[in-house]
């Protein structure tokens, strides 16, 4: 609402509003131009946000009192801007409340916006004064300008005063039937504000049912708001109710939505259980074009939707389905193969923040289906310009992409990064290289090759963190693969002299104990460490020293016996670590009491080799399964469950719907090209229950497509009352035929007639059906909603007159009473269809007494 003011505009502070040299309010500007502005650019909006001098608010009051007589629109706006600027700076201008309310009666939308902003800001602290303008706001809700109507409604709902509920309900209800989409979507958000303000009044107004009805609003922005509001209102039960009709209705319109709306629809799919395999594949086909968008959020949401559908329809162990049915793993693999290219493209082309999040998702998908991304490993190479967090993520992922074909290139790339100036990056590179060897994913000879690289790193004396990580990595490799002991033995005594980090030193000592048989100077290297025992501060080094010395004792007893005795004496007297003390005492008593040292040897020097695929502390399969359920949330980024960073009362339960489908398992699924109205006519009535946040209760027909059996119609007369249109008096049409015929005619070719006045709303659907059937217009389905009746009708012209079918959707509004028709003629002479539709409309009007 800010705009450039004139250089010589009148500002508060000058007598009679005359221009004052300098800044607003008579304040001299700082050197270089306007306050807070760029030198040489005076008169910017920054000037409104300067400190006020004493008495400025009183001067603004005087200017506001002459507001009604001021003719210059720009001067009026500048005064309002000054008030809003003071309010934004935290200056209390509530004393101007009365004067600001008097300015609300204006046709200038900019001024009206600023007054509404002022009103909403101070309504909480001045509720009595806020009620003064209630009538004006309610009046503006009926303004001829839709922008004014929407703005007034938004401000009225934003007052958040309990006493305003009685004034808010009716404007809200009217706004939901407004002819302009901006007003309707503002009204939908107003319903949410009313819900948080007074839930009891919300329930009484039955807005929940109306929101479900508005899911079929022609404007996608209104539908988007309805989805968000319903999800928040019903958060306690997992979100808005879902069933086949709702999902197919939204998915068939997904191309109409904005990116924001697409995300709202996509977030519903993981909660939906497809009726059968065919429907699941159909939904995937509908969503496939979304993968081509440049919106990363939409792509990731589609990935989650695909994976949830694969989980729902995939064959599981024990299923009695056809042997050729794809399993969950097979479908998940196909899904990830399909989304691989779009995801990798977004990672390479997005901002650093976006790339980081997408790398987290890619990492999770690689864990789910290993091997799918292997051929794209070069896309995860580190670039010089990558931020640090991107580099770290890429290096961790590279280790998971190694196979016999890619491992040489990946290990070479990691080897180049080991000596990077970033210490953390170097450590991660060493660990990633080690993981390739531990998982034995590099093929034949990879473990020995990586071991030799790690041995070479032990001699990088100037880079202590690399030598320490290399020692730790070699210790892990020896536990997994003892065959590499001859490869790594030689440099260990030398490395013990210059590795200072506790973890690295403990690893070298452990390796000396394991490889002592191959290293001549191993006992002497350990003896030097034992002699300096009192200087060792870290308990892990002492524990490793004790274990290595005892292990080496059974290999070379004459050389180790005396130094082992000294070590046990020091360790049993050491109270710095209870674990060390107890372990030393255990070793001492075991060696002393064993009649045969072979028994002690079998206990103490038991092989440290690991035969499992991974160490116990690395097993995070349970966490990864939980994170897949939370895919496309912050859980993936934080790598933890939602309860670790969200309060329990704020966690929305994940509820999959519907619990059962009205369709048989083998029922046909509507083709994606068929109009959504006929989707519902295939038997998917919206009869599944939904619950409000207050208490569960049965749901009405959510989209308004009722499927009650039509009442018996009276016998039609032999001939029609309008002889110009001769309709068959005995006609039967199945739901499948109705669906097929309706879908064959594009919506753009349908004839829409709105606002046919009715004397009063019909008392029931039976009355309308009976009246129309007397004129050979039959009912396929009908239903009643709180605000309207809905009918799906059909008729056919006699064959001798062309045999044209007429498919009709009729909506009879209760208040104001009116009839809306959508007619699709099928077949017959195209040149005469318009004339016959006009005749049909006259026939319907005559049948219902509208003529």
KABELQUI-V521208 format. One record per residue. N is the residue number from 0. SS is DSSP state (H for helix, E for strand, - for the rest). PSI is psi in whole degrees, -180 to 180 (999 if undefined). NEAR is the number of other C-alpha atoms within 8 Angstrom. Layout:
n-><N,N>
ss-><SS,SS>
psi-><PSI,PSI>
near-><NEAR,NEAR>
//
This chain:
n-><0,1,2,3,4,5,6,7,8,9,10,11,12,13,14,15,16,17,18,19,20,21,22,23,24,25,26,27,28,29,30,31,32,33,34,35,36,37,38,39,40,41,42,43,44,45,46,47,48,49,50,51,52,53,54,55,56,57,58,59,60,61,62,63,64,65,66,67,68,69,70,71,72,73,74,75,76,77,78,79,80,81,82,83,84,85,86,87,88,89,90,91,92,93,94,95,96,97,98,99,100,101,102,103,104,105,106,107,108,109,110,111,112,113,114,115,116,117,118,119,120,121,122,123,124,125,126,127,128,129,130,131,132,133,134,135,136,137,138,139,140,141,142,143,144,145,146,147,148,149,150,151,152,153,154,155,156,157,158,159,160,161,162,163,164,165,166,167,168,169,170,171,172,173,174,175,176,177,178,179,180,181,182,183,184,185,186,187,188,189,190,191,192,193,194,195,196,197,198,199,200,201,202,203,204,205,206,207,208,209,210,211,212,213,214,215,216,217,218,219,220,221,222,223,224,225,226,227,228,229,230,231,232,233,234,235,236,237,238,239,240,241,242,243,244,245,246,247,248,249,250,251,252,253,254,255,256,257,258,259,260,261,262,263,264,265,266,267,268,269,270,271,272,273,274,275,276,277,278,279,280,281,282,283,284,285,286,287,288,289,290,291,292,293,294,295,296,297,298,299,300,301,302,303,304,305,306,307,308,309,310,311,312,313,314,315,316,317,318,319,320,321,322,323,324,325,326,327,328,329,330,331,332,333,334,335,336,337,338,339,340,341,342,343,344,345,346,347,348,349,350,351,352,353,354,355,356,357,358,359,360,361,362,363,364,365,366,367,368,369,370,371,372,373,374,375,376,377,378,379,380,381,382,383,384,385,386,387,388,389,390,391,392,393,394,395,396,397,398,399,400,401,402,403,404,405,406,407,408,409,410,411,412,413,414,415,416,417,418,419,420,421,422,423,424,425,426,427,428,429,430,431,432,433,434,435,436,437,438,439,440,441,442,443,444,445,446,447,448,449,450,451,452,453,454,455,456,457,458,459,460,461,462,463,464,465,466,467,468,469,470,471,472,473,474,475,476,477,478,479,480,481,482,483,484,485,486,487,488,489,490,491,492,493,494,495,496,497,498,499,500,501,502,503,504,505,506,507,508,509,510,511,512,513,514,515,516,517,518,519,520,521,522,523,524,525,526,527,528,529,530,531,532,533,534,535,536,537,538,539,540,541,542,543,544,545,546,547,548,549,550,551,552,553,554,555,556,557,558,559,560,561,562,563,564,565,566,567,568,569,570,571,572,573,574,575,576,577,578,579,580,581,582,583,584,585,586,587,588,589,590,591,592,593,594,595,596,597,598,599,600,601,602,603,604,605,606,607,608,609,610,611,612,613,614,615,616,617,618,619,620,621,622,623,624,625,626,627,628,629,630,631,632,633,634,635,636,637,638,639,640,641,642,643,644,645,646,647,648,649,650,651,652,653,654,655,656,657,658,659,660,661,662,663,664,665,666,667,668,669,670,671,672,673,674,675,676,677,678,679,680,681,682,683,684,685,686,687,688,689,690,691,692,693,694,695,696,697,698,699,700,701,702,703,704,705,706,707,708,709,710,711,712,713,714,715,716,717,718,719,720,721,722,723,724,725,726,727,728,729,730,731,732,733,734,735,736,737,738,739,740,741,742,743,744,745,746,747,748,749,750,751,752,753,754,755,756,757,758,759,760,761,762,763,764,765,766,767,768,769,770,771,772,773,774,775,776,777,778,779,780,781,782,783,784,785,786,787,788,789,790,791,792,793,794,795,796,797,798,799,800,801,802,803,804,805,806,807,808,809,810,811,812,813,814,815,816,817,818,819,820,821,822,823,824,825,826,827,828,829,830,831,832,833,834,835,836,837,838,839,840,841,842,843,844,845,846,847,848,849,850>
ss-><-,-,-,-,-,-,-,-,-,-,-,-,-,-,H,H,H,-,-,-,-,-,-,H,H,H,-,-,-,-,-,-,-,-,-,-,-,-,-,-,-,-,-,-,H,H,H,H,H,-,-,-,-,-,-,H,H,H,H,H,H,H,H,H,H,-,H,H,H,-,-,-,H,H,H,H,H,H,H,H,H,H,H,H,H,H,H,H,-,-,-,-,-,H,H,H,H,H,H,H,H,H,-,-,-,-,-,-,H,H,H,H,H,H,H,H,H,H,H,H,H,H,-,-,-,-,H,H,H,H,H,H,H,H,H,H,H,H,H,H,-,-,-,-,-,H,H,H,H,H,H,H,H,H,H,H,H,H,-,-,-,H,H,H,H,H,H,H,H,H,H,H,H,H,H,-,-,-,-,-,H,H,H,H,H,H,H,H,H,H,H,H,H,H,H,H,H,-,H,H,H,H,H,H,H,-,H,H,H,H,H,H,H,H,H,H,-,-,-,H,H,H,H,H,H,H,H,H,H,H,H,H,H,-,H,H,H,-,-,-,-,-,-,H,H,H,H,H,H,H,H,H,-,H,H,H,-,-,H,H,H,H,H,H,H,H,H,H,H,-,-,E,-,-,-,-,H,H,H,H,H,H,H,H,H,H,H,H,H,H,H,H,-,-,-,H,H,H,H,H,H,H,H,H,H,H,H,H,H,H,H,H,H,-,E,-,-,-,-,-,-,-,-,-,-,-,E,H,H,H,H,H,H,H,H,H,H,H,H,H,H,H,H,H,H,H,H,H,H,-,-,H,H,H,H,H,H,H,H,H,H,H,H,H,H,H,H,H,-,-,-,-,-,H,H,H,H,H,H,H,-,-,-,-,-,-,-,H,H,H,H,H,H,H,H,H,H,H,H,H,-,-,-,-,-,-,H,H,H,H,H,H,H,H,H,H,H,-,-,-,-,-,H,H,H,H,H,H,H,H,H,H,H,H,H,H,H,H,-,-,-,-,-,-,-,H,H,H,H,H,H,H,H,H,H,H,H,-,-,-,-,-,-,H,H,H,H,H,H,H,H,H,H,H,H,H,H,H,H,H,-,H,H,H,H,H,H,H,-,-,-,H,H,H,H,H,H,H,-,-,-,H,H,H,H,H,H,H,H,H,H,H,H,H,-,H,H,H,-,-,-,H,H,H,H,H,H,H,H,H,H,-,H,H,H,-,-,-,H,H,H,H,H,H,H,H,H,H,H,H,H,H,H,-,-,-,H,H,H,H,H,H,H,H,H,H,H,H,H,H,H,H,H,-,-,-,-,H,H,H,H,H,H,H,H,H,H,H,H,H,H,H,H,-,-,-,H,H,H,H,H,H,H,H,-,-,-,-,-,-,-,-,-,-,-,H,H,H,-,-,H,H,H,H,H,H,H,H,H,-,-,-,-,H,H,H,H,H,-,-,-,H,H,H,-,-,-,H,H,H,-,-,-,-,-,-,E,-,-,-,-,-,-,-,-,-,-,-,-,-,-,-,-,-,-,H,H,H,H,H,H,-,-,-,-,-,-,-,-,E,E,-,-,-,-,E,E,-,-,-,-,-,-,-,-,-,-,-,-,-,-,-,-,-,-,-,-,-,-,-,-,-,-,-,-,-,E,-,-,-,-,-,-,-,H,H,H,H,H,H,H,H,H,H,-,-,H,H,H,-,E,E,E,E,E,E,E,-,-,-,-,-,-,-,H,H,H,H,H,H,H,H,H,-,-,-,-,E,E,E,E,E,E,E,-,-,-,E,E,E,E,E,E,E,E,E,E,-,H,H,H,-,-,-,E,E,E,E,E,E,E,E,E,-,-,-,-,E,E,E,E,E,E,E,E,E,-,-,-,H,H,H,H,H,H,H,H,H,H,H,H,H,H,H,H,H,H,-,-,-,->
psi-><-8,144,166,123,160,152,-32,34,147,137,155,140,-26,150,130,27,16,152,139,130,145,-150,179,143,14,5,135,137,154,163,135,-1,-148,155,131,3,-170,134,136,4,66,161,12,167,-17,-24,-24,-19,38,163,140,150,166,133,2,-39,-39,-37,-37,-37,-42,-40,-38,-31,-23,12,-39,-27,-10,132,-21,113,-40,-38,-38,-44,-39,-37,-44,-40,-38,-41,-47,-36,-44,-41,-39,-34,-7,5,134,107,23,-19,-18,10,-48,-46,-37,-37,-31,-24,-2,-23,83,155,-7,113,-34,-47,-40,-40,-44,-38,-42,-39,-44,-44,-48,-32,-37,7,-38,-38,-18,64,-35,-41,-33,-34,-17,-31,10,-47,-38,-43,-44,-39,-43,-24,-16,14,152,-22,119,-30,-40,-42,-47,-41,-42,-41,-42,-42,-39,-42,-22,-6,-30,39,128,-35,-6,-5,-43,-27,-19,-35,-49,-46,-35,-45,-41,-37,-30,-16,13,152,-12,134,-34,-41,-41,-44,-30,-39,-38,-44,-30,-33,-40,-41,-39,-38,-45,-24,-42,97,-32,-46,-34,-46,-39,-35,-8,37,-24,-46,-38,-38,-41,-38,-35,-3,-18,18,141,-22,123,-29,-33,-43,-40,-47,-38,-41,-47,-41,-45,-39,-38,-39,-38,31,-33,-23,18,-3,-173,153,143,142,-176,-43,-43,-49,-45,-35,-46,-40,-36,-17,7,-27,-16,-20,155,174,-39,-43,-38,-42,-38,-41,-42,-33,-16,-27,-41,-21,-4,135,114,150,-34,177,-41,-41,-38,-44,-34,-42,-41,-42,-38,-34,-14,-40,-22,-28,-16,-4,163,1,112,-36,-41,-39,-45,-39,-36,-38,-45,-40,-44,-46,-38,-39,-41,-39,-36,-38,-9,152,136,160,132,-12,144,23,174,142,-25,-7,134,143,172,-43,-40,-45,-40,-40,-42,-39,-48,-34,-37,-37,-3,-51,-49,-39,-44,-38,-44,-37,-40,-25,-7,175,168,-39,-44,-43,-39,-47,-42,-34,-36,-42,-42,-41,-42,-39,-33,-39,-35,-44,83,143,-19,-39,3,-38,-8,21,-30,-24,-15,12,147,134,152,-34,-5,139,164,-45,-30,-43,-45,-43,-42,-40,-40,-38,-36,-39,-29,-11,6,134,176,-26,-36,-19,-44,-45,-42,-44,-39,-41,-43,-36,-33,-25,-10,-39,19,153,-26,112,-44,-39,-42,-41,-45,-37,-42,-43,-40,-41,-40,-39,-36,-42,-40,-39,-7,41,-4,-3,-173,132,-7,-39,-46,-40,-44,-37,-41,-38,-41,-37,-42,-34,-24,-23,4,75,-27,-9,85,-36,-30,-45,-39,-45,-38,-41,-44,-39,-41,-37,-41,-39,-38,-39,-33,-35,98,-15,-14,1,-46,-28,-35,-4,-45,-49,2,-47,-36,-41,-29,-24,-33,0,123,-24,136,-43,-43,-41,-43,-37,-42,-42,-42,-42,-34,-37,-37,-37,16,-31,-26,-6,113,-44,12,-48,-35,-33,-40,-33,-38,-36,-39,-40,-30,27,-41,-19,-5,124,-29,130,-32,-34,-42,-43,-43,-38,-43,-47,-42,-40,-44,-41,-40,-25,-39,-17,-41,71,-43,-37,-23,-16,-50,-42,-27,-40,-45,-41,-42,-38,-45,-38,-38,-22,-8,119,10,-22,120,-38,-44,-45,-47,-39,-44,-41,-40,-46,-45,-49,-36,-46,-35,-36,-11,121,-28,120,-18,-29,-46,-38,-41,-27,-48,-47,28,140,136,8,144,126,-16,163,-22,160,153,-39,-13,-4,103,30,-37,-42,-41,-37,-40,-37,-31,-33,-23,24,145,33,177,-16,-37,-41,-44,-16,54,164,156,-31,-12,-18,5,134,144,-38,-15,0,123,124,146,107,123,134,161,158,-30,154,147,-9,151,160,-30,14,144,148,140,136,146,-16,-9,143,146,-27,-43,-20,-44,-30,-10,11,1,66,145,73,-1,141,148,164,143,171,-25,-51,147,141,155,149,150,-174,102,-39,0,8,84,158,33,147,131,148,151,132,147,157,128,155,162,-37,155,151,-24,99,-18,-20,105,112,150,132,-12,99,137,134,127,161,-36,-41,-41,-46,-46,-44,-41,-43,-19,-15,121,151,-30,-21,0,149,121,126,120,152,29,118,142,143,-39,161,143,146,-27,170,-29,-38,-46,-44,-41,-42,-40,-36,-27,-21,19,29,112,161,128,-43,157,162,157,134,169,-30,-4,166,145,138,142,116,163,154,162,137,150,146,-33,-18,7,-25,27,134,145,116,127,134,121,132,116,106,141,-41,116,151,114,166,131,134,139,117,133,109,136,121,-169,-170,116,-30,-19,3,-43,-43,-42,-34,-42,-42,-38,-40,-43,-37,-44,-41,-40,-41,-35,5,34,-8,999>
near-><4,5,5,7,10,6,6,5,8,10,14,13,11,12,5,4,9,8,9,12,6,8,12,11,12,12,8,7,9,7,5,7,13,16,11,6,11,9,9,6,9,10,11,10,10,10,13,10,10,7,4,7,7,5,6,11,9,7,10,11,10,8,10,12,8,8,9,7,5,9,4,6,7,7,10,11,10,10,13,11,11,9,10,10,10,14,11,7,7,6,7,7,10,6,6,9,10,8,10,11,11,7,11,11,7,8,5,6,8,8,12,12,9,12,13,11,9,11,12,11,7,10,12,10,5,8,9,6,10,12,8,8,9,10,7,9,12,13,8,11,12,7,9,6,6,10,8,12,14,13,9,13,18,11,12,11,11,9,12,9,10,7,5,10,11,7,9,10,9,8,11,12,9,8,11,11,7,9,6,7,10,10,16,14,13,12,15,14,11,13,12,10,11,12,11,7,9,10,9,6,9,12,9,6,7,8,9,9,9,9,11,10,11,11,11,8,9,4,7,11,11,15,12,13,11,15,12,9,12,12,11,8,12,13,12,9,11,11,13,10,8,11,12,12,12,11,11,10,12,9,11,11,8,9,5,6,12,8,8,8,11,11,11,11,13,12,10,8,10,12,11,12,11,11,10,10,8,8,10,13,8,10,9,9,8,10,10,8,8,9,11,8,9,5,7,8,7,14,14,9,12,12,11,11,12,10,10,10,12,13,10,8,11,13,10,7,4,4,6,4,6,5,4,4,8,8,9,12,7,9,12,12,10,8,12,12,9,7,10,10,8,10,11,9,8,12,12,8,7,9,6,9,7,9,14,12,9,11,11,11,12,9,9,11,10,12,7,6,10,10,7,11,10,10,7,7,12,6,7,10,10,8,6,4,4,9,7,7,7,11,12,10,11,12,15,11,10,13,12,9,13,14,10,10,7,13,15,9,7,12,10,8,9,13,9,8,10,12,8,9,5,6,8,6,13,14,12,11,14,15,10,13,12,11,9,15,13,11,8,9,10,16,9,6,7,11,12,9,8,12,13,10,8,12,12,8,10,14,8,10,9,4,8,11,9,15,15,15,12,14,14,12,12,13,12,9,14,13,10,10,9,9,6,11,9,9,9,12,11,8,9,11,11,7,11,11,6,7,12,8,9,9,10,15,14,13,13,14,14,13,13,15,13,10,11,13,9,7,10,7,7,11,12,7,10,12,9,8,8,11,7,8,9,6,5,9,5,7,10,9,13,12,9,12,13,11,10,14,13,11,12,15,13,9,8,9,9,6,8,12,9,7,9,11,8,9,10,12,8,9,10,12,7,9,7,5,8,7,6,13,13,9,8,12,10,8,8,9,8,9,9,6,6,9,4,6,8,6,8,11,10,8,7,8,9,7,4,5,9,8,5,5,5,8,8,5,5,6,7,7,6,6,9,9,8,9,13,8,6,9,10,10,7,6,13,14,9,6,7,9,10,8,8,6,6,8,7,6,4,6,9,9,8,6,8,9,11,11,6,5,9,7,9,6,6,6,7,5,6,7,6,7,5,13,10,9,8,13,14,11,14,10,8,11,12,14,8,9,9,10,13,11,10,5,6,8,8,8,10,9,12,12,12,10,15,12,10,7,6,10,7,5,8,7,5,9,8,5,7,11,5,7,7,5,10,11,11,10,10,5,8,4,7,6,9,8,8,11,13,10,9,12,11,7,10,7,6,4,7,11,8,8,8,7,7,9,8,9,6,6,11,8,5,7,11,8,9,10,13,12,10,13,13,13,14,13,10,11,12,11,14,16,14,11,10,5,7,10,13,15,12,12,13,12,13,11,13,11,7,5,7,10,11,13,12,11,14,11,11,12,11,12,12,12,7,5,12,13,13,12,12,11,12,12,11,10,9,10,8,6,5,8,10,7,7,9,10,8,10,9,8,9,10,9,10,9,11,9,6,10,5>
//
